[in-house]
Amino acid sequence: MITLQWVYALAGAVFAAYALLGMRERPLNAAFWALLALSMWAGDWLGDLGNGILVLGLVGLGSVGRLSRGEGGVPPEHRQARAERFGNRLFVIALIIPATALAGTLLFKQMPVWIDGKQATLIALALGVLIALLAGCLWLRAGALVPLQQGRRLMDCVGWAAILPQMLASLGAVFALAGVGDVVGGIVQQAIPNGSLLGAVIAYGLGMALFTMIMGNAFAAFPVMTAAIGIPLLVRTYHGDPAIICAIGMLAGFCGTLMTPMAANFNLVPAALLELKDKHGVIKRQVGTAVPLLIVNILLIYWLAFP
């Protein structure tokens, strides 16, 4: 049966290839990707101590500030020529991935003997990447090493920020298990005027945005703020509709995503890939949209969630 371990093995193989290809030119980068490959391949067997040491190694390599940008790969003039030749048809390769993920999710769940149905989406996503890779190589007549070289170059540009989403997701789980929501709830409830529904809604909406800015991920902030304010105050005390509160509360958290460098996959990675001079340029452009949206989301919770 194909399980999620196959996806981890594939991801580990890709990072191992990046490490091997960059070993001579950028040894620090190579060591970083090699550790990440090891975590994908052997994370289940390393144990808590082993994984902790591995994470410290990743943090140490990322914090020294010596991870350098990738060079080489396909020459810029060659890329420009191909872009002019194929135009927007190049996006067909990228669209293969979500199309395969959608089709695979629906199909693989009907094949429980061959595919782990619980992980059908991630397995289909990995399959989509492989199909898109093969299609791109055949269509553009690229050698087998070209996608790996280009991938290494892009990942070297992104650097340590590539693993920030995984780190932040782990942080959210730790916060939830540690009971941070109960502590935050006790502090926030003391600051809210007694009997003020609007104050509780504002605290929930702002809390979702602020915790998302700290943790970089609305999904990590959600259990903390929902346990702190959403359930005890908005649902139990003021009898709000939990579906509306939770759904719009997530949207309030996403407003925080637009305003934080901790959401590296949304805000720092695009700046690195586009080689912007200001690495926070994406965030600065988004603040003017995020703040009004946050206000609107808070008002929507207040107007719609309470009878």
C-alpha positions in Angstrom: 0.0 0.0 0.0 1.2 3.5 -0.8 1.2 5.6 2.3 2.5 9.0 3.4 5.9 7.5 4.0 6.3 7.3 0.2 5.7 11.1 0.0 8.3 11.7 2.7 10.7 9.4 0.9 10.2 11.4 -2.3 10.7 14.8 -0.6 13.8 13.4 1.1 15.2 12.3 -2.2 14.7 15.8 -3.7 16.4 17.5 -0.8 19.3 14.9 -0.9 19.7 15.8 -4.6 19.9 19.5 -3.7 22.6 18.7 -1.1 24.7 16.6 -3.6 24.4 19.2 -6.4 25.5 22.1 -4.2 28.1 20.3 -2.1 31.1 21.8 -3.9 29.8 25.3 -4.5 27.9 25.9 -1.3 28.7 23.4 1.5 26.6 25.2 4.1 23.5 25.1 1.9 24.3 21.4 1.1 24.5 20.6 4.9 21.2 22.3 5.5 19.3 20.4 2.7 21.0 17.1 3.8 19.7 17.5 7.3 16.2 18.2 5.9 16.5 15.1 3.8 17.5 13.1 6.9 14.4 14.3 8.7 12.2 13.2 5.9 13.8 9.8 5.6 14.5 8.9 9.2 12.4 11.2 11.4 10.3 8.4 12.7 13.4 6.4 13.9 15.5 9.3 15.3 13.3 9.7 18.3 12.6 12.9 20.2 16.2 13.6 21.1 17.5 12.8 17.7 14.9 15.0 16.0 15.6 17.8 18.5 19.3 17.7 17.7 18.5 17.7 14.0 16.3 20.8 14.4 19.0 22.6 16.4 21.4 21.8 13.5 18.9 23.3 11.0 18.5 26.4 13.2 22.2 26.7 13.7 22.9 26.6 10.0 20.1 29.0 9.2 21.1 31.5 11.9 24.7 32.0 10.9 23.5 34.0 7.9 25.9 32.3 5.5 23.3 30.4 3.4 24.0 31.9 0.0 21.8 32.4 -3.0 21.9 29.8 -5.7 23.5 30.6 -9.1 23.8 28.8 -12.4 21.1 26.7 -13.9 19.4 27.7 -17.1 20.9 31.0 -18.4 18.5 34.0 -18.0 18.5 34.7 -21.8 17.6 31.0 -22.4 14.7 31.3 -20.0 13.5 34.5 -21.6 13.6 32.9 -25.0 11.5 30.0 -23.9 9.1 32.3 -22.1 8.6 34.3 -25.3 8.2 31.1 -27.4 5.7 29.3 -25.2 4.0 32.2 -23.5 1.2 31.4 -21.1 1.1 27.8 -22.2 3.9 27.2 -19.7 1.2 27.4 -17.0 -0.3 24.2 -18.2 2.6 22.4 -16.5 1.8 24.0 -13.2 -1.9 23.3 -13.6 -1.2 19.6 -13.9 -0.4 19.5 -10.2 -3.8 20.7 -8.8 -5.7 18.8 -11.4 -4.0 15.6 -10.5 -4.4 16.3 -6.8 -8.2 16.8 -7.2 -8.7 13.8 -9.4 -6.4 11.6 -7.3 -8.2 12.6 -4.1 -11.5 11.5 -5.5 -10.1 8.3 -7.1 -7.7 7.1 -4.5 -10.3 6.9 -1.8 -12.0 4.2 -3.9 -8.8 2.2 -3.9 -8.2 1.4 -0.2 -6.2 -1.7 -1.0 -3.5 0.2 -3.0 -3.7 3.8 -1.5 -4.0 5.0 2.1 -7.4 6.8 1.8 -6.7 9.1 4.8 -3.7 10.6 2.9 -5.2 10.5 -0.6 -4.8 14.2 -1.1 -1.1 14.4 -0.2 -0.3 11.3 -2.2 -2.2 12.6 -5.2 -0.3 16.0 -4.8 3.0 14.2 -4.9 1.9 12.2 -8.0 0.9 15.5 -9.7 4.4 16.9 -9.1 6.0 13.9 -10.7 3.6 14.0 -13.7 4.2 17.7 -14.2 7.9 17.2 -13.9 7.9 14.5 -16.6 5.6 16.6 -18.9 7.8 19.6 -18.5 11.0 17.7 -19.4 9.4 16.1 -22.4 7.7 19.3 -23.7 10.7 21.6 -23.1 13.3 18.9 -24.0 15.1 19.4 -20.8 17.6 17.0 -19.3 16.9 15.1 -16.1 19.2 17.3 -14.0 17.7 20.6 -15.2 14.7 20.6 -12.9 16.9 19.6 -9.9 19.5 22.3 -10.7 16.7 24.9 -11.1 15.0 23.7 -7.9 18.3 23.9 -6.0 18.8 27.4 -7.2 15.3 28.5 -6.1 15.6 26.7 -2.8 19.0 28.3 -2.1 17.3 31.7 -2.8 14.6 30.9 -0.3 17.0 29.5 2.3 16.0 28.8 5.9 12.5 30.3 5.3 11.6 27.1 3.4 11.2 25.2 6.7 9.4 28.0 8.6 5.9 26.7 8.0 6.8 23.3 9.5 8.4 24.9 12.5 5.4 27.2 13.1 2.9 24.3 12.8 4.9 22.5 15.4 4.9 25.6 17.6 1.1 25.8 17.4 0.7 22.2 18.5 3.0 22.8 21.4 1.0 25.9 22.4 -2.2 24.0 22.3 -0.9 21.1 24.4 0.7 23.4 26.9 -2.7 25.1 27.6 -1.7 28.5 26.3 -5.3 29.1 25.3 -6.5 28.9 28.9 -3.9 31.3 30.1 -4.5 33.8 27.3 -8.3 33.5 27.9 -7.9 34.4 31.6 -5.8 37.5 30.8 -8.0 38.7 27.9 -11.3 38.2 29.8 -10.1 40.5 32.5 -9.5 43.3 29.9 -12.9 43.0 28.3 -15.6 45.2 29.9 -18.1 43.0 31.7 -21.1 42.1 29.5 -19.6 43.7 26.4 -20.3 41.5 23.4 -18.6 43.9 21.0 -15.5 43.9 23.2 -15.4 40.1 23.2 -15.7 40.0 19.4 -13.0 42.6 18.9 -10.7 40.7 21.3 -11.3 37.4 19.3 -10.8 39.0 15.9 -7.7 41.0 16.9 -6.4 38.0 18.9 -6.6 35.8 15.8 -4.8 38.3 13.7 -2.1 39.0 16.3 -1.4 35.4 17.2 -1.2 34.6 13.5 1.3 37.3 13.1 3.4 35.8 15.9 3.0 32.2 14.8 2.9 32.8 11.1 -0.1 30.5 10.6 -3.8 31.0 11.2 -4.3 27.3 11.7 -1.8 27.4 14.6 -3.5 30.5 16.1 -7.0 29.1 15.8 -6.9 26.5 18.7 -5.3 29.0 21.0 -7.8 31.9 20.4 -10.8 29.6 20.1 -10.0 28.0 23.5 -9.3 31.4 25.0 -12.3 33.5 23.8 -14.3 31.8 21.0 -15.8 28.9 23.0 -16.0 30.2 26.5 -17.2 33.7 25.7 -18.7 34.0 22.2 -20.4 30.6 22.1 -21.2 29.6 25.7 -21.7 33.1 27.3 -23.2 35.0 24.4 -24.7 32.0 22.5 -23.1 32.8 19.2 -23.2 30.5 16.1 -20.0 28.5 16.3 -19.8 27.9 12.6 -19.9 31.6 11.8 -17.6 32.5 14.6 -15.0 29.9 13.6 -15.2 30.5 9.8 -14.9 34.3 10.0 -12.4 34.0 12.8 -10.1 32.1 10.5 -10.5 34.9 7.9 -9.5 37.4 10.6 -6.4 35.2 11.2 -5.6 35.3 7.5 -5.5 39.1 7.7 -2.6 38.6 10.1 -0.9 36.3 7.6 -0.7 39.2 5.2 1.2 41.4 7.7 3.9 39.1 9.1 7.3 37.9 7.9 6.6 34.8 10.0 4.3 33.6 7.2 7.4 33.1 5.1 5.8 30.9 2.5 3.4 33.7 1.6 5.5 36.8 2.2 9.2 36.1 2.2 9.4 33.4 -0.4 7.8 35.4 -3.2 10.1 38.3 -2.4 13.1 36.0 -2.6 12.0 34.3 -5.8 11.3 37.6 -7.5 14.6 38.9 -6.2 13.0 42.1 -4.8 15.4 44.6 -3.2 13.1 45.0 -0.2 12.4 41.5 1.3 9.4 42.9 3.2 8.0 44.6 0.1 5.2 42.1 -0.3 4.1 42.7 3.3 4.1 46.5 2.9 1.9 46.2 -0.2 -0.6 44.0 1.7 -1.1 46.0 4.9 -3.5 48.4 3.2 -5.7 45.5 2.3 -5.3 43.4 5.5 -6.4 46.1 8.0 -9.7 47.0 6.4 -10.5 43.3 5.9 -9.8 42.6 9.5 -12.2 45.4 10.6 -14.9 44.0 8.2 -14.4 40.5 9.5 -14.8 41.6 13.1 -18.0 43.5 12.2 -19.4 40.4 10.3 -18.9 38.2 13.3 -20.7 40.8 15.5 -23.6 41.2 13.0 -24.1 37.6 11.8 -23.1 35.2 14.6 -25.5 36.4 17.3 -29.3 36.1 17.2 
